[in-house]
């Protein structure tokens, strides 16, 4: 039987359902991060542990979860924020490896960008961790390009 996908959309109330995927997202981000792995892991953990709540309190948070017909746990997620100054950011996007290639990431991005537009975002951005440049071509499809590079001390 072929899987079909269901999307659940909400806000901060869905954050606990992202927990397991968030851990895999962090692992994925640090795999190619080299000397910045510890810094990237610390940043992403701080986002999970309070940064997203602070962003929700300052503005709005849009959370999408993806499920298959035979899974009770989500297989993908996307978190997007909009500050009170109407600055939008795709905070995290992750789909389990075995479900990549089903256009789930594309659908999650399209939904996020539509939400930002509906909420009159003045700016739309995302951050790609060092070592994860292979995702640039995916984000280019949505009009995202590198604007500047910030260097951090490892």
C-alpha positions in Angstrom: 0.0 0.0 0.0 1.4 3.4 -1.0 1.7 6.1 1.7 -0.3 9.2 1.5 0.7 12.3 3.4 -1.2 14.5 5.8 -0.2 17.9 7.0 -1.1 19.3 10.4 -0.8 23.1 10.8 -0.7 25.1 14.0 1.4 27.2 16.3 3.2 26.8 19.6 0.9 24.0 20.7 2.6 21.7 18.1 6.1 22.3 19.2 6.3 19.2 21.5 5.5 17.0 18.5 8.6 18.3 16.8 10.9 17.1 19.6 12.2 13.8 18.0 12.6 15.3 14.6 14.3 18.4 16.0 17.0 16.1 17.5 17.5 14.5 14.1 17.6 17.9 12.5 20.4 19.0 14.9 22.3 15.8 14.1 21.9 16.4 10.4 23.1 20.0 10.7 26.2 19.2 12.6 27.3 16.2 10.4 29.0 18.5 7.9 29.7 21.5 10.2 33.3 20.7 10.9 34.9 23.0 13.5 31.5 24.8 13.9 29.6 21.6 15.0 29.5 22.5 18.7 28.4 26.1 18.0 25.7 25.0 15.6 24.4 22.3 18.0 24.4 24.9 20.9 22.5 27.4 18.8 19.9 24.9 17.6 19.4 23.5 21.1 18.9 27.1 22.4 16.3 27.7 19.7 14.5 24.5 20.7 14.8 25.2 24.4 13.4 28.7 24.5 14.3 30.7 21.4 11.2 29.6 19.5 9.0 30.4 22.5 10.4 33.9 22.7 9.8 34.4 19.0 6.2 33.2 19.5 5.7 35.7 22.3 7.2 38.5 20.2 5.2 37.7 17.1 3.8 34.6 15.5 5.0 31.0 15.0 3.7 28.7 12.2 4.4 25.0 12.6 3.7 22.3 10.1 3.9 18.6 10.7 3.8 15.8 8.0 2.5 12.4 8.7 2.0 9.3 6.6 -1.1 7.1 6.6 0.7 4.5 8.8 2.7 6.7 11.2 1.6 8.3 14.4 4.8 10.3 14.7 5.5 13.1 12.2 8.0 12.3 9.5 8.8 15.9 8.7 8.3 19.4 10.0 8.8 23.1 9.2 8.8 26.0 11.7 8.5 29.6 10.5 8.4 32.7 12.6 7.2 36.3 12.1 8.4 39.0 14.5 6.3 41.9 15.6 8.4 43.9 13.1 7.1 41.6 10.4 10.5 39.9 9.8 9.9 36.4 8.6 12.2 33.4 9.0 12.1 29.8 8.1 13.6 28.5 11.3 13.8 24.8 10.6 12.8 22.4 7.8 13.4 18.7 8.0 12.0 15.5 6.4 13.2 12.0 7.3 15.7 10.6 4.8 13.4 7.8 3.7 10.7 10.3 2.7 12.8 12.7 0.8 12.0 12.8 -2.9 8.2 13.0 -2.3 8.2 16.9 -2.6 7.4 17.2 1.1 10.1 19.8 1.6 8.8 21.8 -1.3 5.2 21.7 0.0 6.4 22.7 3.5 8.4 25.6 2.0 5.5 26.7 -0.2 3.1 26.7 2.8 5.6 28.7 4.9 6.1 31.3 2.3 2.4 31.6 1.7 1.9 32.1 5.4 4.5 34.8 5.5 2.9 36.6 2.5 -0.6 36.3 4.1 0.9 37.9 7.3 2.5 40.7 5.3 6.1 39.8 6.1 8.5 42.6 5.1 11.5 40.3 4.9 11.8 36.6 4.4 15.0 34.8 5.3 16.5 31.5 6.4 19.9 30.5 7.8 21.9 27.6 6.3 24.6 26.2 8.6 28.2 26.1 7.4 28.9 22.8 5.7 25.2 22.4 4.6 25.7 24.3 1.3 24.2 21.4 -0.7 20.8 22.7 0.2 21.4 26.0 -1.6 19.9 24.7 -4.9 16.7 23.7 -3.1 16.3 27.2 -1.6 17.2 28.9 -4.8 13.9 27.4 -6.3 12.1 29.7 -3.8 14.2 32.8 -4.5 16.6 32.5 -1.6 20.2 33.4 -2.3 23.2 34.1 -0.1 23.3 37.8 0.9 26.3 37.8 3.2 28.4 35.5 5.2 28.9 35.9 9.0 32.0 34.3 10.4 32.0 33.1 14.0 35.0 32.1 16.1 34.9 28.3 16.7 
